[in-house]
């Protein structure tokens, strides 16, 4: 009798196990490949949120954040994504105008960002400042402005990213436009002799720089911290441009079509907590959006004193024209 009862109990448990697994929702997040990679923030954020959500987090990697937006635009309401993560404020207006993203209904009032966060649809993920990175053992006197860079000998080369495919490339377009306005085409024309590549991705451009094919690469003020911490190479620095620096805030948004919209919003709220933000600095090499105290490595530089800006409406209305203007100047 006992044996029969045990067999029956085992059968019931076997039937219950798949049902329990099926009841566990999967939160699907489209992001760029470096974010989802083993060395990126994805694994740490997945593990952290799964501890509290009763769900499975599935990061789906695309070639870039712009690629993630294009994919969800193509898929529309039939997309399997619940969240798109890794867009930035230069793309927020375009993403908002698709009508695919839901208002988050959250309040973000205890953040450490270049400006107060009031966006009704997107949550901040991390932030940084675009900069030209160089090796101090090779470049003894770096340029301190775009005009000084343009005046360098033609042999002085820089590696850039394409603004049509990569957010740092777009960030450079906005940086120059914010600093020089209508004079931006002249700045681009001055940079033309120095551009060794305008790569499809940051990885490609920065890789060429590290291989010695360029004297400087467009990256972030925090990039030297990576070399100092991970590689024990303190010789990397960023050029201190007198025009000021342009910020990038990466963002995440939940999709209206998500069958797990409440869970997606819970993830957005969790993203700005110290537990989640503690993952960011030494995996994505950006500043956390929430103060994390001593958890921020001392190798991270102080934030720039002079920060430039452009408002979302201006960017959205003029972005394509500014890209075309920059590309025309360097052809």
C-alpha positions, 0 to 999 in steps of 0.5 A: 500500500505504501509503495502504491502511494509513493508511486502515485505521489511520484506521478503527481509530482512529475505532472506538476513539475512541467506545469510549474515551469510553464507558469514561470513567465519569461521576460524577453529583452532585446539589447545590443551584443556587448550588453548581453555578452558573458563579460557584459552586464546582462548575466549579472542583471539576469541573475539579480532580477531572477532572484526576486521576480519568479521569472526567467530573464532572456536577453536577445542580442542584436548587432547594436542598439540601433539594430534592436530598435530596427528589429522591434520596428520590423516585428511591430506588435508581434514582437516577442520582446517585452523590453528594449534596452540599450537605446539612448537619449539621442534615439528616444524621440524616434523610438517614442514616435513608433508608438510601440512603447508603453508609459512606465508610470514610475517616479525616478527622483533619486538618481545621479544623472547629468539632468533630472529624469522626467521621461514618461516612457523610458527608464535610465540604465547608465550614462557616460560622456563621449571622448577621444581616448589615446595612449599616453606612451604614444601621444605625448601632447593630445589635442584639446579641442576639435580645432586643435585636432583638425590642425594636427599633421595629416598623419595623426589618425582617429577611429570613428563610428558610423552615426547611421549604425552606432550610437557613439557615431551619432553621439559625435554628430550631436557633440559637434553640433552642440558645440559648433552649431552652423559651423559643424560642417567646417569642423567635419571637413577639418577632421576628414584627413584624420579619419582612418575609419568610420566603422560600423560599430564601437568594437571595430573602431576601438579595436583598430585603435588598440592595434595601433591603426589610429592615434585616438578613438571615439569612445568614453571618458570611462574607457581608460578605467577599463584598461587600468582595472582589467588590464593593469594598463594605466597609460590610457587617457581621454583628451580634455576638450575645451568645448565640453563633453556630450553625454549619453544616457542609455535607456530601456522601455517596455513594449505595449504588446508585452504579455508581461507588461507589469513584470516589464515595468517591475524590471525597469523600476529594479534597474535603478536600484543600487543592487542592479546599478552595482553591476554596471561600472565594471561590466559596461564601463559606464557610470551608474544612474544611482549613487553606489558609494564606494562600489564605484571604482576609484579609477573612474574619472570625475564627471566633466565640468562642462557638459553640452546638451540638445533637447529631444525635439531638436534631435528628433527633428534634425538628426537625419539632416545632421548625419547627412551634413557630417557625411557630406563634409567628409566625402 
